[in-house]
């Protein structure tokens, strides 16, 4: 079963993200600051991969006048997002689907945290381009996901992730086959090809990286 369709696995999502992603909460706070640099007080923000609602809650608590369109393919994860947001849910429109199902905007900013590694390279290119098309000129787009060197170093970094997360080699093999894990050079190239400028690394947490670029 897809873990994002399994209610029990979904219920454990927050614990897993905190355990597996170094500096997880700090990364969300940094994302909030990067968005706030460029957006108006009443910003409309597109949150791609919004299931769980963890970053939505951080954004909403930090900026009470922002509103959100959250998109995620998993109905169970969107239910969790609704519960996570609680009284803040009135400021978020949650939609089941992918970027093609998202409103056309234009949005003041967009984020995609811990999501792009689930997409193939071609899907990732298309998604980045579709996000760009929905943003106002100069709007920030913040991404963060699994990212490690390729070639001979790939296996070394996967073993390091296993040690950090406390998982066994079989689970690492499943992760390696299920995710599309690119190098930082490849990730940055996809953002630039989609039309984003001034692409900058803002977060590096062991086997995860995060960038901000501008439409």
Secondary structure, DSSP 4 states (H G I P E B T S, - for coil): --GGG-HHHHHTHHHHHHHHSTTHHHHHHHHHHHHHTTS-TT-EEEEET-TT-HHHHHHHHH-TT-EEEEEES-HHHHHHHHHHHGGGGGGEEEEES-GGGS----EEEEEEES-GGGS-HHHHHHHHHHHHHTEEEEEEEEEEEEB---THHHHHHHHHHHHHHT--HHHHHHHHHHS--B-HHHHHHHHHHTT-EEEEEEEEETTEEEEEEE-
